[in-house]
């Protein structure tokens, strides 16, 4: 199957088997493999061991004495970056796409395992194997929904693709790293993107319906670090919506599943390089984690413009406010509504005095840590001991959250 690519089979999307029924599952694809029981030793939501995996992947686990590693995981360096010549149709400037293109151009990999849009729905992700550089153009942009990316590992190996690059979100990358040795790759590059909240594509369409009168004409959506959501439309117009004016209260309580509300790996710590936006202040934010990550950056050479990330403001106030709302939501109570007259004022203030740059990224990681503990306590208390790694407790401690009996690993 070829999806929007030039030339024969630049993109290959082989058929997949059905997913095995699982509790707390984001359908990373492992349950669709020939060994669905592998989920038990691979899944982020069963019994993750980040210390051991970080040690194996990066040569060391996160160092609490090194600035920001408790928040972001092991890294060599962090940079704010953008392509000198941004790629048309890409999310931000297209760094992830361009790295994958360069891997294929240089022959460093046989294929890139990533997502492309479903031909029938541009927002629905479809796992694909890209074997030619020109095939990556069809994979640009953001998708929303569960996507069994790792179901294509076995088809790739059967075709002899033993040198792979994988572009994935944290739950996919955790499973990949847990099973990496079993697949016998000759070379594996892992390009990670941050993720914290996912939902089904059908639910995402419900969200789009609330954002615009003509949601079918939306071509681009991005949650930006300046506290706005940016929408672009087919007619070229752009719409910016402050976070405070998003119709969150109109979404069903289970819009985001428990898995995404209890994810402890926003920054994709097991990737060789994480390419995101949270610390970018209008550009992209790269966490280069190991030798392979450095190799991926070097592939871009002078195509990449890099600067030092900035950091301003304080996260404590926003995180405390988030904590209060999560406590109410986790207790089944309605969220506190801000008066309509106050929303424009606060919306104007947040980009100016709220956390920015790396402090914004720390705030989001703290929020995810808070959310994880509170929702698990209410809905899956027995899972706290196995699902929450030790470093999460150090992140929530400043906000008055401490482990109770039998909650620590």
C-alpha positions, 0 to 999 in steps of 0.5 A: 500500500502506498500513501501519498508518495511518489515512486513505488512503495515509498510508504508501506502500510501492511495489514495488521491483526486485531488488538488483544483486549487489555486494561490501561492500554494505548494500543502501541501495537505489541498486542497485535504481534505474534506474541501478544503476551509480550505486553506483560514485559513491555508495557509502560502501564504494567511494571515500568523500570525506568532506571534500568532502561535508562541505564541500558539505553543511555549508559546511566539513569537520571542524575538528581544532582544534575539540573533538570534531569529529574524532570526531563530524564538523562540528556547530554544537552538541550537546545532551542532549534529550528530548520533554516528552511522550514518544511512546508506542511510540517508541525513547527519547522519539521526537524523530526521529518528532516532527520528521518529524510536524512537517515534514508538519504544517507543509507543509515537505515533501511526504513523509518517506522512512523505515522501517516494520515489515514487516506479517509481521515487526515487526523487518524494516524496509520503506522507505516514503513517509509523506505524512500526519503520522498515518502516522509513528506506524506508523514508531516504534521500532527495526528491524534488517536491511538496507533499500533506503531509497533505492530509493524516491527515483525513485518519490517524484520521479515522484509529484512529491514534490520536497520530502523529508525522509529518515530514514536510517543512515550508509551510506544518507545517504552515498549520498543526499548523493553523488547529491543534486544528480542528483535535483533536490530543491527541498528536502531535510532529512536526519535521521540516526541513528547506526549501526555494526553491522547484520545481516540480520533473520534473524540478528537473530532468532537473537540474540533467541532467545538473549536470552529464552525467549519472544523473540516477545514482545519489543517493544523492544530498546535498547543503552544507554549505561549498558552494558546492553541493555534488553528490553521484553515484551508483558506489560509486564515489562522485562529489563536485561542487562549487556553482559558477559553478552550471548551474543556468543560464541554468535553466528556469526563473520559475524553482523555483515558486513564492511561494518558492521565497517569503517564509519567513520561511526558518527555520520552526519556528513552528516545535517543533524541526528543523533539518537542516544543515545550521549552522552545519559546516559539521554536522547537526544543531538542533533548539530545540524550546519547551518542545516537542522538548526537549523530542525528543532530549532526545529520542536519549540519548547517540546516539546523539553527540552534540556540540556548533555551531560556527560562522565565517565570515561576511554575508553582502558582499554575501547578498549584491551581492545576492541583486544585482542579485535579483534586476536584475532578478526581473526586467527581466534583465540577471544575471551578469556573473562572468568571467570563469577565476575568478570562481575557485579563488572565489570558493576557497575563499568562504569556507575560508573567506565567512560566516560559521556556524551560520553566513552562516545560517543568510546569507541564511535567510537574502537572503530569506527575500530580495528575498521575498520583491523584487519578491512580489513588482514586481509580487504581490505587493498587497500581501506584506501587508498580506504575509510579517511579521514585522520581515522580514522588520527588516532583510532587513533594513540593506541592504537599503530595507524599507517598502513603503506605504501600504506594512506593516501589 
